[in-house]
Amino acid sequence: MENPIIQYSIIILYFSFIIIKGISKSRNIKDDEDFLVAGRNIGWFLLMATMGATVIGGGASIGSIAKTYEWGIIMVLVTTGWYFQFMFSAKYIAPYFREKELYTVAGFFGKRFDDKNRFVAFVLSLIFSVGVLGAQLVAFGKIINSMMPEIQYTYAVIIGGIIVITYSTAGGLLAVIYTDVYQFIILIGGFIFTVIMILPDMAAHSSEILNELPETFFQIDGGKGWLFLVSTFLAFLLGETFAPGYATRFCVGRNIKELKKGIFRAGLFLLLVFPLIIFIISTYARYSFPDIDPSHALPQTILKLHNPYVSGIIIAALMSAVMSSADSILNSTTAIFTKDLYEEYLSKRGTDPKKGLRIARMSSIILGIIGISLALILPDIIDLLLLTYSLWAPSVILPIIVGAMYKKKSPELNTTIFITMVGAIVLTIFYMSFFNTEFLQPSVFGVFCSLIIFSFSTMIIKPKLTVK
């Protein structure tokens, strides 16, 4: 790269700023509630920014550009499912989490159903969160190594992990949210600036782009058929719905009105802005570099700009994308460990808030080190991540919707939910092992199974369901 000193300077300044800002929030942390849910005092704009930064992490930015480079416009369309689930959650699910002053998804199951359902949700949440944390650090290492080859993957993972652990452990979710705001602004600004830089070249070669790119690139179904389009859209809609990193943010709003406004506007803003950005960059990369590995589409586009200031900002933006997801998942994993494991199973109920804060900070460090270790030992952790993604939606979506929509608690409903969760997990694993096809995503298959199991169990067990 040209002028690496400029790029390094920009990146070092950026990370120094993030670390200082994150650590500065530690003085506002008095107990475990401040640490884990930011004192439940976050306004709508901060909530919108942190939700946005979390969803457009490494997978949603770098991964989406790679797949759009490969598939075309169909990828842009199916990923809108991410943003629609925000809008749904804002209206129907997040208010329940805030009203009941919850911390985690497993806490929801314990509050709404019973201990056996909580335990299943806890195990799934912990596996999901640790897997995602490791995967985000893998993404961080690979981004740095591809953009700056002189930095080895191992060192990149360790550096990124230490930065995230440092400010997340010092300032908890409050630090995560405030750093997410800066990272969201840098990320969106960096991508918009990239689009501005490449648009003149695209306009000058518009006819060549239309003629040289395959026809399927611009087809709504990508030449894969409508079944694939619908199934993949549903996979994005359902796959991360109520994921631990999002659920933690359902608990932090200053009030329910601010909470709903922040989450809904995050989904709406990203729906209107991000798909267009992804498609423009991907189209430019496909035309300019037709034969590269799709995962190199974004790095190659940035390198072609030949501007050390721009590339430094964009590299910082890409790091922001991954770190905003990594810090969020580290915080939610800490909440799971502290509230769902330590306080629920390893200590007496009613842990002192000061002691809870010490446990939370220790957990954050330990879990961060585990995430770094996974990224170093299992760089292909994506396979585990895909498995946990596929099991998350079938096991938790329907129970959470039922729990939020219906007000009566009963042993019969608890049993019905338990059968639904376990049955959906077993059938999804069976499908993935023997019948998995790209035309019906495992998470979608599993959610349909959960609907069927719940319906039949309801007819047999007959729980009383009263709509709120």
Phi, psi and omega in degrees: 000151178280144175049059181297335180298320179296314180298313179299320181298315179299314183294316180296318178298318181298311182291327175298317178299314181297315181296314181297315179298318180295313181295327181299337180282351182297332181290344178270358184264111182253331182209185185292333178291319174299318184289316189271327183228025174053035178067010182050049186221039184260131179282173189293324183292315178299322179293318177300316182293318182289325175294318179296316180296324182291316185286327182263044175288200187306317182292318185283341179257293182294314180296320180294321178295320179298315181288326177292322173304321184276315187264326185101206189296338180302324181295321178297320182291315185290329181287349175297342176304326176305316189280327177294326180291332173298314182297319178296313181299320181300321186277321192246331190250312184304320180302325179295316179300318181289318181299319182273001179053052180275172177240326190218170175295316179299325176298323175301313182295323178291321181288319187269329184240250182210184187293323182291324175292322178298320182296317178299315180295323178298312181299314179297317182297317183293314179297315180302312187291316179296320177298316180294319179300312178300318181295323179293322178288328172299313180299318179301312181299319182289324178297310181299316182294324180284325181275330182226078188303339181290344177262117182292152181306314183301313180294323180297315179298315182296316180298310180299317180296317180296319179299312181297315180298320185299303185281332178290321180287325181289310189250001177061207183295331178298316177295319179300314182295314182293321176291328176299324179299311179296319182293324177296315180295315179298318183295307180296316179298319179296317179292319179297319179297321177299316179299316179299322182290327185264344183300318179301319179294321179294319179296322180290337183239029185300318181294320178295321179298314181294326183277324188271332177284145182299150182301324182294339181300328183255004178275142183301321180267003178061019183075008183259352179097157184288330178297317178297317180301309183293315182297317182290323175301315179296326178297318178288325179295319188263332193303318182248010181300130181062023178301152186308319181296327177280318184300324177301322180285342173294344188260357195253354185297147178301323173204175185294324179298312178297321180299308182297318181297314183295313183290317180296317182290331174298312178297317182293315180300312181295323178298322183278335189249310193291319179302321180295317178300312181300317184292319180297312181296318181294319179296317179298316181294320181295323178286317186283326183228075189290342189240022182267167171297129182307328181293345179265004185301311181289312177303318180294323178297317180294317180298328182290342180292335177053040179227110185297329179291314180296313182296323177298317179294317182292320177299317176298322179295318179294319175299321178300319182302314182285317183295326180294328174281321182295316182292325179294315182288329176295317179295315181293324177295322176297318178297319178298313182296316185287309187275320187268335179255298186296304185288330184276323188238337188251351182221172175289148179299150177078046178300138177303134183304323179294317177294322177301324178294317178297317179297318181297316181292319177297318179298319181300316180295313182297314181293324176297318178295321177298317178299316177299316181298317178299317181296328181277321184277323184236072180297343176263034182298350181303329179295317176296320180298316179297323178296312181294323176300317184291333181270337184297304184300312181300328187271333189244334189297304183297315177302321180293318179297315178299315181296325181280330186272331183249144190257343184277133172260141178201151176301326181294318179293320178301317179294318179300316180295318180298315178298319180297313182297308183294317180298318180295320178297312182298314182292324178294317177297319178298316179297316180296329183281329190235335188231009188300124175228158181288347183274348174219101184296143182304320181296323179291314176304315182295321178294319176299319178299318181296323176297315181294314181298316180298318181298312181292320179296323179296319179294326183276312185275331177057059173289151177278122181242117179242122182291141178291000000 
